[in-house]
Amino acid sequence: MTGTAQRPLLFLDVDGPLIPFGAEPGEYPTFDHPAFTSGPDPLAATANPLLARLDPEHGPRLTALGCEVVWATTWMSDANDCVAPRLGLSQLAVVDWPEPSEADDEDDARHGLHWKTRTLVAWAAGRPFVWVDDEVRDADRAWVAVHHPGPALLHRVDPRRGLAADDYAAVDSWLRRLP
């Protein structure tokens, strides 16, 4: 395998994996992002106080995985504007969520399938992928196993703590086992 087009994809959610939530507010570490508090518009940095929960170490750790990281979040392109710079990441591809069809919605709800699953499998188009999200379920894993021809790891992150060392180790280990 050579070049970016051949690297595995890493579909990354923001809320939960990168911005932890669900525990008591005082339980979360916060991080200074000096470039965003001393720039031309320091108020823009405080518009969303949850951005202070972004650990800048995620950027180098994600880059070290050797995947093509793709935003798979409702933040959409705002992830490139608000999240990527705080992690030291360049602009990333963004999954564009289509309008759901009623038939898919009903079928997915009946089978416990997450609303992102079909779109991510289509976006991957057979390429190996990792999906890091706090809402991955067994139903998603089962559906992907049947509908995606390539290797896939659906990795659930505890949203109360976000991506941690053991999450990175699990993803890295899986990636190393790819042919």
N, C-alpha and C positions, 0 to 999 in steps of 0.2 A: 504494500500500500504506500502510495506517495501522495504528497500534497494535502491541502486542507480538505478537498472534496472527499477524500477517503477516510478522514479521521472519524471516529465515532461522534455522534451528537450527544450533547448533554443538555436536555431540556430543564431549565431552572425556573422555579417559582420564586417569588420574592417574599411574600408574607408567609411567615412560618420558617422556611429555610434560612433566609437572610435577615429578616426582621422578626425576631421571636415575639410571641404574644401568648396570652392566656394565663400567665401567672400574675402575681402581684407586681405592680409597676416598679417598686423598689428592688425587685429581684433581678432586673436586667442591667447588665453593664452598659454603659454608654461610652462612646468614643468621640474624641475630638476630630473634626475634619477641618483643620485650619484654613485650607484653601477656600472653604465655603463659608466660613464665618468672618473672613477678613477681605473677601473679594469686593467687587463693585456693588453687590446687592446682598449684604449680610442677612437681611430679613428673609430673603428667599430660602436660606438654609434652615431657618426655624419655622417655615410654613408648615412643615410636617415634622413634628417632634419625634416621630418614630424613626426618622432617618439617623438619629444619633445612636440607634441600636446597631447600625451597620458596622460590623467589625472589619476594618480595612485589611485584615489578614486573609479574608475570604478571596480577595483578588488573586494574590500569588498562589494560594492553594488551588483555586479553580484552574488557573493557567497551567500549573504543574501537572494536572491530570492528563493533559495532551488531547483533550476533546475540543470539538467545535461547540462552544457554549452558545446556547440560544435561549433568549428570554421566552418563557412559557408562563406568562403571568397576566393578570388583568391590568397590571401597570402599563402593558403594551409598550409603546415607544418612550413613555415617561421613564421606564427603567433605564434607558440609555442616557436620558437627561439628568435624572436624579440619583440613580443607584450606581451605575457603572463608574462615573468619575470618582465617587467616594471609595470605590474598591480598586481603583487604578486599572480598570478594564477599558479597552477600546470599545467603540460602538459595536454592539452585537446584533445578529439577526434577531428578529422578533416574530413569534408565531402570531399570525393574524387570525383571530377567532371568527369563524363564519357565524352567521345567524343560524341558530339551531332549527332543525325541522321538527315539526310536531311529532312525526312518526318516530324519529330517532329519540326525541326527548322521552316519549312514553315508553319505548322499548328500553332505553337506558335506565330510566327510573325503575322500571319493573325488575331489571336485572342488577341494580346497584352499581351501574357503570358511571364513572365520573364524566362530567361534561367535556373535559379536555381530551379524553382517551382517544376517541376516533380521529380527532384532528392531528394529534401528535403522531399516530401511526401513519396517517396519510402524509404528513410533513416529512417523516423519516424516509418514506419511499423505499423500504427495504434495508436501509443502512442500520448498523448497530446503534443502539441508543440507550442512554440512561435518562430516566425521568426522576428528578428530585423534587418532591412535593410533600406537603404535610397532609394531603388528602388522598393519597394512593390507597387503594383497597384491594382485597383479594379478587374481587370481581374484575377489576382493571387488569390485574396480572393474568387472569384466566383468559380474558378477551384478547389481550395482546398476544398471548401464546398461540392462539388460534388464528389471528388475523395479521400478524406481522411475520414475514418470512425470515427476518434476521434476528440476531441476538438482541435481547432487551433486558435491562434491569430497571424495575420500578422500585425506587427506594423511598420509603416513607421516613420523613424527619419529624421528630417531636417538636411541635410548634412552640412549646414552652421554653425550649433551650436553643432551637435553631440548629444549623449545621455544626456538628462537633467533630472532634478528631476521629471518633469511631465511624462516623458517617463517611468522612473522606477515606478512611482505611477500607471500608466496605466497597466503595465505588472504585478506588484504585485497584484493589484486589480483583474485582470483576473485570476491569479493563485489561489488566495484565494477562488474564486468561483468554482474551480474544485471540483468534488466529492472526 
